[in-house]
Amino acid sequence: MPYWNWTEDSSNIPENMAVWNKDCMGGTGDDTDYFVVKTGPFQRWPIVRTEVGPLQQWESPDNKLTRNLGGSGYPLPTSAEVSNASKDITSYDTSPWNNDSKKSYRKALEDVHGRIHLWVGGSMYPMTSPNDPVFFLHHSYVDRIWDRWQINKPDNDDYYPSDGTVTTDGGVIPYQNRSAKIFPWDTEQHPPTLSSVLSNQQMGVAYDPGNHAVTTVETGSGNLEVYWIGSNGSVNCRWYDQKQNWRAPYRIAVPGSASVPGSASVPSGSITAIYHQGQGQRHVWWTRPDSSVGHWVGGYDKAGIWSENTIPSTVKYSSTSGGIAALFIRNIPQMFCIGCDSQVYREYWDGSNWRSEALRPMRWCSTSSGLAVVPNGPADVDVLWIEGDGSVRGQLFHDGGAFDSNTYGNPYEIAGPGSAWGNSIVAVSSVLGGINKIDAWWIGPTESGQRAARPNTQNGYVHWNSSADRQWKGARAINTGGSIRGGMAAVVSSPTSMEVYWIYNGGRYGMTWNASEGWGGTYTLYGPPASTSGGLAASMRTSNEIDVLWIGPDNSVVGTNINYQRGQWPQGNQTRFDALPDVTPFPDYAASTGLPSDGGI
């Protein structure tokens, strides 16, 4: 939960997105009236007073919600402190199981968690802090950090104190061991235990698993451009010239600071890019922390002069962690994204101005879903997404040439509820035997319908469904034999073959399909590890070269170049391909890994 610009006249983030604005959670209290909150939807919110002693400084005589933002003098946690709690400590807890514990994840997380309560002050200060509705936003984010640590901890099976471990003076401390019954339900016939609530997934709770913070696009003649979101919210580019190799990286959108967020949303931002060979024009779109969409255009004019500019966004309600995709329809650049209201939005050029609209039939997307758009004819586009219940769905969008006469096909189901996780979805379209065909992939549980009960390591399969003439064959799983999370990418490598790539436990897998032999075996992509929550991108640089790039856990942007021979499985023939192999010379260009430490608490 980023605590930015809490003042009522926030100038860096639009009113409707500033956490402490009157249109969101309301601001600080009135210091002339016991710090009672008098702005926003919770002004004069009734509270339950703490029953400890006389009236306390955080209470009002008439039992109304109070806040004193920053008044306690305690600073907010820094991103580095959150990172230390999330990544650098490997033991959940250590003796003596209190504030004197050393190298204790429990203590480190409690420290950063508690300072939020102190900084907000007022009703968030005492044990009755759930009186303030912001309590639930704060604890949801703390729980997300806990969930991320569980996923990335070295030991997947035994991270919480075993039964009988937490003791004092020879006796077991109540409520602190794995089999301990949870108060106040410990008197019930079948009380919950600590073990039964350790995994968010077992309780049906899932957090955004990562980002789509890297994208790549080929620009002809063996050239390639890579764009990525920086851990500081910047948007960066580096391009590969076949004659001169990698050029120096440069920035197309500004980074953030401790008080002002960057241009791009971190840690769960998305970015997409397209290139028009005939026009020589590049378009890059990305999600922003204020729920608008960033848009950059670069290219050469008719005189051969390079120009670039950032265009004011016309989309105002995009999800900061949802998917974003773009393509050309009738040579017109168009962007699609998921909105905060679970609808799909489109931005397009109408011949003289940029405009945007909600594609209202497409309104049930998960706001942290990936988004895939694939052409299905000269003016037809299929939009695919994951819904909140884990189903995979799609719908046809038709642009008839007049921008006010769009039509839609019937929504269709590709896979039922419980089939998919988070934001993992990718699709490609091709023509096979004269028939338009769409292939969609996503990451899902090992058994259909078991998403909520998946183990904490998120073991799963790549799932696949294919259509021809809009007849979907039914979802099928590809058993990869490993834990899978993170990004996905796919390319059509020839008229009769395609490649799909995904991340698993820091590694990268690929698989090939062709019309004559079907699926080949999986193969490991050459190169350094991938961030398990980072993005993945792929493109065909030449007719027989595929570039796959990913974000490393050290904030690098790395990948492999595959020398692809049509009709053969591309095992071997790989060359390391680094867009930003070592961030040391370019620290300001470090990529967002998708870990929550990127965004602070």
C-alpha positions as CSV (number, residue, x, y, z in Angstrom):
1,M,0.0,0.0,0.0
2,P,1.9,3.1,-1.1
3,Y,1.2,6.1,1.2
4,W,1.7,8.9,-1.4
5,N,0.6,12.5,-1.1
6,W,-1.8,12.3,1.7
7,T,-2.7,16.0,1.6
8,E,-6.0,17.1,0.4
9,D,-4.5,19.1,-2.5
10,S,-2.5,16.2,-3.9
11,S,-0.8,17.5,-7.1
12,N,1.2,14.5,-8.2
13,I,-1.6,11.9,-8.3
14,P,-5.2,12.5,-9.5
15,E,-7.7,13.0,-6.8
16,N,-9.5,9.7,-7.2
17,M,-6.4,7.6,-6.7
18,A,-4.6,9.4,-3.8
19,V,-5.0,7.1,-0.8
20,W,-5.6,10.0,1.6
21,N,-7.8,12.1,-0.6
22,K,-11.4,12.9,0.0
23,D,-12.4,10.7,-2.9
24,C,-10.6,7.7,-1.4
25,M,-9.9,7.0,2.3
26,G,-10.1,10.6,3.5
27,G,-7.3,12.6,5.0
28,T,-5.7,13.5,8.3
29,G,-7.9,14.6,11.2
30,D,-8.9,18.0,12.4
31,D,-6.2,19.0,15.0
32,T,-8.6,21.5,16.6
33,D,-11.2,18.7,17.3
34,Y,-9.3,15.7,18.7
35,F,-8.1,14.8,15.1
36,V,-11.5,13.7,14.0
37,V,-11.5,12.8,10.3
38,K,-13.8,15.2,8.5
39,T,-13.0,14.5,4.8
40,G,-13.8,11.5,2.6
41,P,-16.4,8.7,2.9
42,F,-15.4,7.9,6.5
43,Q,-15.8,11.4,8.0
44,R,-17.2,11.2,11.5
45,W,-17.1,7.4,11.2
46,P,-18.3,5.8,14.5
47,I,-15.8,3.7,16.3
48,V,-15.6,1.4,19.3
49,R,-13.5,3.1,22.0
50,T,-10.7,1.1,23.7
51,E,-11.7,0.1,27.2
52,V,-8.3,0.9,28.7
53,G,-8.2,3.7,31.2
54,P,-9.6,7.2,30.7
55,L,-10.0,9.0,27.4
56,Q,-6.8,8.6,25.4
57,Q,-5.2,11.1,23.0
58,W,-6.3,9.2,20.0
59,E,-10.0,9.1,20.9
60,S,-12.7,11.7,20.5
61,P,-15.3,12.3,23.2
62,D,-18.1,11.4,20.7
63,N,-16.3,8.2,19.5
64,K,-15.5,9.2,15.9
65,L,-12.7,8.1,13.6
66,T,-9.4,10.0,14.2
67,R,-6.1,10.2,12.3
68,N,-2.9,12.2,12.8
69,L,-0.9,11.4,9.7
70,G,2.8,11.7,10.4
71,G,2.2,13.3,13.7
72,S,3.8,10.6,15.8
73,G,7.3,11.4,14.3
74,Y,7.7,7.7,13.2
75,P,8.9,7.5,9.5
76,L,7.3,5.3,7.0
77,P,9.2,2.1,6.1
78,T,11.6,2.4,3.2
79,S,11.6,0.0,0.2
80,A,15.0,-1.3,1.5
81,E,13.5,-2.2,4.8
82,V,10.6,-4.0,3.2
83,S,13.1,-5.8,0.9
84,N,15.2,-6.9,3.9
85,A,12.1,-8.4,5.5
86,S,10.9,-10.0,2.2
87,K,14.1,-11.4,0.7
88,D,17.2,-11.3,2.9
89,I,15.9,-13.2,6.0
90,T,15.5,-16.9,5.6
91,S,14.3,-18.0,9.1
92,Y,10.7,-17.3,10.1
93,D,11.6,-16.9,13.8
94,T,14.4,-17.5,16.2
95,S,14.9,-17.8,19.9
96,P,13.9,-16.1,22.2
97,W,10.8,-15.5,20.0
98,N,10.4,-11.8,20.9
99,N,11.8,-8.4,20.0
100,D,15.3,-9.7,20.9
101,S,15.2,-12.3,18.2
102,K,18.0,-11.9,15.6
103,K,17.5,-12.6,11.9
104,S,13.8,-13.2,12.4
105,Y,11.4,-12.7,9.5
106,R,8.6,-12.4,12.0
107,K,10.3,-9.5,13.8
108,A,11.4,-7.7,10.6
109,L,7.9,-7.8,9.1
110,E,6.4,-6.7,12.4
111,D,8.7,-3.7,12.5
112,V,7.7,-2.4,9.1
113,H,4.0,-3.3,9.8
114,G,3.9,-1.5,13.1
115,R,5.3,1.7,11.9
116,I,2.4,2.2,9.5
117,H,0.0,2.1,12.5
118,L,2.2,4.6,14.3
119,W,2.5,6.9,11.3
120,V,-1.3,7.0,10.6
121,G,-1.9,7.5,14.3
122,G,-5.3,8.3,15.8
123,S,-7.7,5.3,15.7
124,M,-5.0,3.2,14.0
125,Y,-2.8,3.5,17.1
126,P,-4.4,1.3,19.8
127,M,-5.5,-2.4,19.7
128,T,-8.8,-1.3,18.3
129,S,-7.1,-0.2,15.0
130,P,-9.6,-2.0,12.8
131,N,-11.9,0.9,13.6
132,D,-10.1,2.7,10.7
133,P,-11.1,1.1,7.4
134,V,-7.5,1.8,6.1
135,F,-6.5,-1.0,8.5
136,F,-7.8,-3.6,6.0
137,L,-5.8,-2.1,3.1
138,H,-2.7,-2.0,5.2
139,H,-3.0,-5.6,6.4
140,S,-3.9,-6.9,2.9
141,Y,-0.5,-5.6,1.7
142,V,1.3,-7.0,4.7
143,D,-0.3,-10.3,4.0
144,R,0.9,-10.0,0.4
145,I,4.5,-9.5,1.6
146,W,4.1,-12.6,3.8
147,D,2.7,-14.6,0.9
148,R,5.7,-13.6,-1.3
149,W,8.2,-14.6,1.3
150,Q,6.5,-18.0,1.7
151,I,6.8,-18.6,-2.1
152,N,10.4,-17.5,-2.3
153,K,11.8,-18.9,1.0
154,P,14.6,-21.5,0.7
155,D,12.7,-24.2,2.5
156,N,9.3,-24.9,1.1
157,D,8.1,-27.3,3.9
158,D,9.3,-26.2,7.4
159,Y,9.5,-22.5,7.9
160,Y,7.2,-22.0,10.8
161,P,8.2,-23.1,14.4
162,S,7.6,-26.8,14.9
163,D,5.3,-28.0,17.7
164,G,7.0,-27.5,21.0
165,T,9.7,-25.2,19.6
166,V,8.5,-21.9,21.1
167,T,8.9,-22.3,24.8
168,T,9.7,-20.2,27.9
169,D,10.7,-21.5,31.3
170,G,10.2,-25.0,30.1
171,G,6.7,-24.6,28.9
172,V,5.2,-24.2,25.5
173,I,4.0,-20.7,24.7
174,P,0.3,-20.8,23.7
175,Y,-0.8,-20.0,20.2
176,Q,2.8,-20.0,18.8
177,N,3.4,-23.5,17.5
178,R,2.2,-25.2,14.3
179,S,-0.6,-27.3,15.9
180,A,-1.7,-24.6,18.2
181,K,-5.4,-23.8,18.2
182,I,-6.4,-20.3,17.2
183,F,-8.0,-18.1,19.8
184,P,-10.9,-17.5,20.3
185,W,-12.1,-20.5,18.3
186,D,-10.0,-22.9,20.4
187,T,-13.0,-24.1,22.3
188,E,-14.9,-25.2,19.3
189,Q,-15.3,-28.9,18.3
190,H,-13.0,-28.5,15.2
191,P,-11.0,-25.4,15.9
192,P,-8.6,-24.1,13.2
193,T,-4.9,-24.4,13.8
194,L,-2.0,-22.3,12.7
195,S,-1.0,-24.9,10.2
196,S,-4.5,-24.7,8.6
197,V,-4.1,-21.0,7.8
198,L,-0.4,-20.6,6.9
199,S,-1.0,-20.9,3.1
200,N,-3.1,-18.1,1.5
201,Q,-3.7,-20.5,-1.4
202,Q,-5.3,-23.1,0.8
203,M,-7.8,-20.4,2.0
204,G,-8.6,-19.4,-1.6
205,V,-6.6,-16.1,-1.4
206,A,-4.3,-15.3,-4.3
207,Y,-2.2,-12.2,-4.8
208,D,-0.9,-10.8,-8.1
209,P,1.9,-13.2,-9.0
210,G,4.1,-10.9,-11.0
211,N,4.4,-8.4,-13.7
212,H,4.6,-8.0,-17.5
213,A,7.4,-5.4,-17.2
214,V,9.4,-6.3,-20.3
215,T,8.5,-6.3,-24.0
216,T,10.4,-6.6,-27.2
217,V,9.7,-5.8,-30.8
218,E,11.6,-6.5,-34.0
219,T,12.2,-3.5,-36.2
220,G,13.4,-5.2,-39.4
221,S,16.8,-6.0,-40.9
222,G,17.8,-8.0,-37.9
223,N,17.2,-5.1,-35.4
224,L,15.5,-5.4,-32.1
225,E,14.2,-3.1,-29.4
226,V,13.6,-4.0,-25.8
227,Y,11.5,-1.9,-23.4
228,W,11.2,-2.5,-19.7
229,I,9.8,-0.9,-16.5
230,G,12.4,0.1,-14.0
231,S,12.3,-0.8,-10.3
232,N,12.0,3.0,-9.7
233,G,9.0,3.4,-12.0
234,S,11.0,4.6,-15.0
235,V,10.4,3.2,-18.5
236,N,13.6,2.3,-20.4
237,C,14.7,1.2,-23.8
238,R,17.8,-0.4,-25.4
239,W,18.0,-1.4,-29.0
240,Y,20.1,-3.9,-30.9
241,D,21.6,-2.9,-34.2
242,Q,22.7,-5.9,-36.1
243,K,25.8,-3.9,-37.3
244,Q,26.7,-2.2,-34.1
245,N,25.3,-4.5,-31.4
246,W,23.7,-3.0,-28.3
247,R,23.4,0.7,-28.1
248,A,23.4,2.6,-24.8
249,P,20.2,2.4,-22.8
250,Y,18.0,5.4,-22.6
251,R,14.9,6.5,-20.7
252,I,11.5,7.3,-22.3
253,A,9.6,8.0,-19.0
254,V,10.8,9.4,-15.7
255,P,11.7,7.5,-12.5
256,G,10.2,8.1,-9.1
257,S,11.5,9.2,-5.7
258,A,10.7,8.5,-2.1
259,S,7.8,10.8,-2.2
260,V,6.6,10.9,-5.8
261,P,6.0,7.7,-7.8
262,G,7.6,7.1,-11.2
263,S,5.8,7.1,-14.5
264,A,5.2,3.3,-14.5
265,S,3.4,1.2,-11.8
266,V,5.6,-1.1,-9.8
267,P,6.0,-3.8,-8.8
268,S,3.1,-5.2,-10.9
269,G,3.2,-3.0,-14.0
270,S,2.6,-4.0,-17.6
271,I,4.2,-2.7,-20.8
272,T,3.6,-3.4,-24.5
273,A,5.2,-2.2,-27.7
274,I,4.4,-2.4,-31.5
275,Y,6.2,-1.3,-34.6
276,H,5.0,-0.4,-38.1
277,Q,7.6,-1.3,-40.7
278,G,6.1,0.9,-43.4
279,Q,5.7,4.0,-41.1
280,G,8.9,3.4,-39.1
281,Q,6.9,4.2,-36.0
282,R,7.1,2.7,-32.5
283,H,4.3,2.9,-30.0
284,V,4.9,1.9,-26.3
285,W,2.2,1.8,-23.7
286,W,2.5,1.1,-20.0
287,T,0.4,1.1,-16.8
288,R,0.9,4.1,-14.5
289,P,0.4,4.3,-10.7
290,D,-2.4,6.9,-11.1
291,S,-4.4,4.5,-13.3
292,S,-3.8,6.4,-16.5
293,V,-1.8,4.8,-19.3
294,G,1.6,6.0,-20.4
295,H,2.1,6.3,-24.2
296,W,5.3,7.1,-26.0
297,V,5.8,7.4,-29.8
298,G,9.1,7.4,-31.6
299,G,10.2,7.1,-35.2
300,Y,11.5,8.9,-38.3
301,D,9.6,11.4,-40.3
302,K,9.5,11.7,-44.1
303,A,12.7,13.7,-44.0
304,G,14.5,11.0,-42.1
305,I,14.6,12.9,-38.8
306,W,14.1,11.0,-35.6
307,S,11.5,12.3,-33.3
308,E,9.9,11.0,-30.1
309,N,7.3,12.3,-27.7
310,T,5.1,11.2,-24.8
311,I,1.4,11.6,-25.5
312,P,-1.1,12.6,-22.8
313,S,-3.2,9.5,-21.8
314,T,-6.8,9.3,-22.7
315,V,-7.4,6.2,-20.5
316,K,-8.0,7.3,-16.9
317,Y,-9.1,4.1,-15.2
318,S,-6.7,1.3,-16.0
319,S,-5.7,-1.3,-13.5
320,T,-2.1,-0.7,-12.3
321,S,-1.5,-4.5,-12.3
322,G,-3.7,-5.6,-15.2
323,G,-2.7,-6.6,-18.7
324,I,-2.0,-4.3,-21.6
325,A,-1.6,-5.2,-25.3
326,A,-1.5,-3.4,-28.6
327,L,-1.6,-4.1,-32.3
328,F,-2.4,-2.4,-35.6
329,I,-5.9,-2.7,-37.1
330,R,-6.0,-1.5,-40.7
331,N,-2.6,0.2,-40.0
332,I,-4.1,2.2,-37.1
333,P,-2.3,1.7,-33.8
334,Q,-4.6,0.5,-31.0
335,M,-4.1,-0.3,-27.4
336,F,-6.3,-2.5,-25.1
337,C,-6.0,-2.6,-21.3
338,I,-8.0,-3.8,-18.3
339,G,-9.7,-1.0,-16.2
340,C,-10.1,-0.7,-12.5
341,D,-13.8,-1.5,-13.1
342,S,-12.9,-4.9,-14.7
343,Q,-13.8,-3.7,-18.2
344,V,-11.5,-3.7,-21.2
345,Y,-10.6,-0.2,-22.5
346,R,-9.3,0.7,-26.0
347,E,-7.1,3.7,-27.0
348,Y,-6.9,4.5,-30.7
349,W,-6.1,7.1,-33.3
350,D,-9.2,8.5,-35.0
351,G,-7.3,10.2,-37.8
352,S,-6.8,13.5,-36.0
353,N,-6.8,12.8,-32.2
354,W,-6.3,10.0,-29.7
355,R,-9.5,8.7,-28.2
356,S,-10.4,6.0,-25.7
357,E,-13.5,4.0,-24.8
358,A,-14.7,1.2,-22.7
359,L,-15.6,-2.0,-24.6
360,R,-18.6,-2.5,-22.4
361,P,-19.4,-6.1,-23.3
362,M,-16.0,-7.1,-22.0
363,R,-16.5,-6.3,-18.3
364,W,-15.7,-9.2,-16.1
365,C,-11.9,-9.3,-16.2
366,S,-9.8,-9.8,-13.1
367,T,-8.1,-6.5,-12.5
368,S,-4.8,-8.4,-12.1
369,S,-5.3,-10.6,-15.2
370,G,-3.1,-10.7,-18.2
371,L,-4.6,-9.6,-21.5
372,A,-4.1,-11.0,-25.0
373,V,-5.3,-9.5,-28.2
374,V,-4.9,-11.4,-31.5
375,P,-5.9,-10.4,-35.0
376,N,-8.5,-12.7,-36.6
377,G,-8.9,-11.0,-40.0
378,P,-8.3,-7.5,-41.4
379,A,-10.5,-5.7,-38.9
380,D,-11.4,-8.4,-36.3
381,V,-9.6,-8.8,-33.0
382,D,-10.1,-11.5,-30.3
383,V,-9.6,-10.2,-26.8
384,L,-8.7,-12.8,-24.2
385,W,-8.5,-12.5,-20.4
386,I,-8.7,-14.4,-17.1
387,E,-11.7,-13.7,-14.8
388,G,-11.7,-13.5,-11.0
389,D,-13.0,-17.0,-10.7
390,G,-10.1,-18.4,-12.7
391,S,-12.0,-19.0,-15.9
392,V,-10.4,-18.1,-19.3
393,R,-12.7,-16.1,-21.6
394,G,-12.6,-14.2,-24.9
395,Q,-14.7,-12.0,-27.1
396,L,-14.6,-10.8,-30.7
397,F,-14.1,-7.1,-31.3
398,H,-14.8,-5.8,-34.8
399,D,-13.7,-2.4,-36.1
400,G,-15.6,-1.7,-39.2
401,G,-13.6,1.3,-40.2
402,A,-15.9,3.9,-38.7
403,F,-14.8,4.4,-35.1
404,D,-18.3,4.8,-33.9
405,S,-19.7,1.6,-35.4
406,N,-17.8,-1.1,-33.5
407,T,-19.5,-4.4,-33.1
408,Y,-18.9,-7.4,-30.8
409,G,-19.3,-11.1,-31.0
410,N,-20.7,-13.3,-28.3
411,P,-18.4,-13.8,-25.3
412,Y,-17.0,-17.4,-25.2
413,E,-15.5,-19.6,-22.6
414,I,-12.1,-21.1,-23.3
415,A,-11.7,-22.8,-19.9
416,G,-14.1,-22.9,-16.9
417,P,-13.7,-21.5,-13.3
418,G,-10.6,-22.6,-11.4
419,S,-8.6,-23.1,-14.6
420,A,-6.0,-20.3,-14.4
421,W,-3.8,-18.3,-12.0
422,G,-3.3,-14.6,-11.8
423,N,-2.1,-12.7,-14.9
424,S,-0.7,-15.6,-16.9
425,I,-2.2,-15.7,-20.4
426,V,-0.8,-15.4,-23.8
427,A,-2.2,-16.1,-27.3
428,V,-1.2,-16.1,-31.0
429,S,-3.2,-16.3,-34.1
430,S,-2.3,-18.0,-37.3
431,V,-3.8,-19.4,-40.5
432,L,-3.5,-23.2,-40.9
433,G,-5.0,-24.7,-44.0
434,G,-6.8,-21.5,-44.9
435,I,-8.6,-21.5,-41.5
436,N,-8.1,-18.7,-38.9
437,K,-6.8,-20.3,-35.8
438,I,-6.1,-19.0,-32.3
439,D,-3.9,-20.7,-29.7
440,A,-4.1,-19.6,-26.1
441,W,-1.9,-20.6,-23.2
442,W,-2.1,-19.9,-19.5
443,I,-0.7,-21.3,-16.3
444,G,-3.0,-23.2,-14.1
445,P,-3.2,-25.9,-11.3
446,T,-2.3,-29.5,-11.8
447,E,-6.0,-30.5,-11.6
448,S,-8.8,-28.5,-13.1
449,G,-11.0,-26.8,-10.5
450,Q,-8.4,-27.1,-7.7
451,R,-7.0,-23.5,-7.9
452,A,-7.9,-22.6,-4.3
453,A,-6.3,-25.8,-2.9
454,R,-3.0,-25.6,-4.8
455,P,0.1,-26.1,-2.7
456,N,2.1,-23.1,-1.6
457,T,4.8,-23.9,-4.2
458,Q,2.2,-23.5,-6.9
459,N,3.0,-26.6,-8.8
460,G,1.1,-26.6,-12.1
461,Y,0.9,-27.0,-15.8
462,V,0.9,-25.0,-18.9
463,H,-2.7,-25.2,-20.2
464,W,-3.5,-24.9,-23.9
465,N,-6.6,-24.5,-26.0
466,S,-6.9,-24.0,-29.7
467,S,-9.7,-22.8,-32.0
468,A,-10.4,-23.1,-35.7
469,D,-13.4,-21.3,-37.1
470,R,-14.2,-20.4,-33.5
471,Q,-14.6,-24.0,-32.4
472,W,-12.4,-24.4,-29.3
473,K,-11.0,-27.9,-28.8
474,G,-11.1,-27.9,-25.0
475,A,-8.3,-27.1,-22.6
476,R,-5.4,-29.5,-22.3
477,A,-2.5,-29.5,-19.9
478,I,1.2,-29.8,-20.7
479,N,2.9,-31.5,-17.8
480,T,6.1,-29.6,-17.3
481,G,7.2,-31.4,-14.2
482,G,8.1,-28.3,-12.3
483,S,6.7,-25.3,-10.4
484,I,5.5,-22.6,-12.7
485,R,4.9,-19.0,-12.1
486,G,5.9,-15.7,-13.7
487,G,5.6,-14.5,-17.3
488,M,4.7,-16.3,-20.5
489,A,5.4,-15.5,-24.2
490,A,4.6,-17.0,-27.6
491,V,5.5,-16.5,-31.2
492,V,4.4,-17.9,-34.5
493,S,7.7,-19.2,-35.9
494,S,6.4,-20.3,-39.4
495,P,3.0,-20.8,-41.1
496,T,2.8,-24.3,-39.5
497,S,4.7,-23.9,-36.2
498,M,4.7,-21.9,-33.0
499,E,6.7,-21.5,-29.8
500,V,5.6,-20.9,-26.2
501,Y,7.8,-19.9,-23.3
502,W,7.3,-19.7,-19.5
503,I,9.1,-19.3,-16.2
504,Y,9.4,-21.9,-13.5
505,N,11.2,-21.5,-10.2
506,G,13.8,-19.2,-11.7
507,G,14.3,-21.3,-14.8
508,R,12.9,-20.9,-18.3
509,Y,11.3,-23.5,-20.5
510,G,10.3,-23.6,-24.1
511,M,8.2,-25.9,-26.2
512,T,7.6,-26.1,-29.9
513,W,4.5,-27.2,-31.9
514,N,4.3,-27.9,-35.6
515,A,1.5,-29.1,-37.8
516,S,3.2,-32.4,-38.8
517,E,4.5,-33.6,-35.4
518,G,2.4,-31.7,-32.8
519,W,4.2,-30.8,-29.5
520,G,7.9,-31.5,-29.1
521,G,9.5,-31.9,-25.7
522,T,10.3,-29.1,-23.4
523,Y,13.7,-27.5,-23.5
524,T,15.5,-25.2,-21.1
525,L,16.4,-21.7,-22.3
526,Y,20.1,-20.9,-22.1
527,G,21.1,-18.0,-19.8
528,P,21.0,-16.8,-16.2
529,P,18.0,-17.3,-13.8
530,A,14.7,-15.5,-14.2
531,S,12.8,-13.6,-11.5
532,T,9.9,-15.9,-10.5
533,S,7.6,-12.9,-10.6
534,G,9.2,-11.1,-13.4
535,G,8.2,-10.6,-17.0
536,L,9.0,-12.6,-20.1
537,A,9.0,-11.5,-23.8
538,A,9.7,-13.1,-27.2
539,S,9.8,-12.1,-30.8
540,M,11.1,-13.3,-34.2
541,R,14.0,-11.0,-35.1
542,T,14.6,-12.7,-38.5
543,S,12.9,-15.6,-40.3
544,N,15.0,-18.1,-38.3
545,E,16.0,-16.3,-35.1
546,I,13.8,-16.0,-32.0
547,D,14.8,-13.8,-29.1
548,V,13.4,-14.5,-25.7
549,L,14.1,-12.0,-22.9
550,W,13.3,-12.0,-19.2
551,I,14.0,-10.1,-16.0
552,G,16.6,-11.6,-13.7
553,P,16.3,-11.6,-9.8
554,D,19.2,-9.1,-9.9
555,N,17.2,-6.6,-11.9
556,S,18.9,-7.4,-15.1
557,V,17.3,-7.8,-18.5
558,V,18.7,-11.0,-20.1
559,G,17.8,-13.7,-22.6
560,T,18.7,-16.0,-25.4
561,N,18.8,-16.0,-29.1
562,I,17.6,-19.2,-30.7
563,N,18.7,-20.2,-34.1
564,Y,15.5,-21.8,-35.2
565,Q,15.4,-24.3,-38.1
566,R,11.9,-24.8,-39.4
567,G,10.5,-28.2,-38.8
568,Q,13.2,-29.0,-36.1
569,W,13.0,-28.8,-32.4
570,P,15.3,-25.9,-31.3
571,Q,17.3,-27.8,-28.7
572,G,20.7,-26.2,-28.5
573,N,21.7,-23.5,-31.0
574,Q,21.2,-20.9,-28.3
575,T,23.3,-17.8,-27.6
576,R,23.0,-15.6,-24.5
577,F,21.4,-12.3,-25.5
578,D,21.7,-9.5,-22.9
579,A,19.8,-6.2,-23.1
580,L,21.1,-5.2,-19.6
581,P,23.3,-8.0,-18.3
582,D,24.8,-6.1,-15.4
583,V,23.0,-3.2,-13.8
584,T,26.2,-1.9,-12.2
585,P,27.2,0.4,-15.1
586,F,23.5,1.5,-15.4
587,P,22.1,1.5,-11.9
588,D,19.2,3.8,-12.8
589,Y,18.0,1.4,-15.4
590,A,17.5,-1.6,-13.1
591,A,14.4,-3.6,-14.1
592,S,11.4,-4.2,-11.9
593,T,11.5,-7.9,-10.7
594,G,7.9,-8.0,-9.7
595,L,8.8,-8.4,-6.0
596,P,6.7,-6.2,-3.6
597,S,9.9,-4.5,-2.3
598,D,9.9,-2.5,-5.6
599,G,6.9,-0.5,-4.5
600,G,7.5,-0.1,-0.8
601,I,4.7,-0.7,1.7
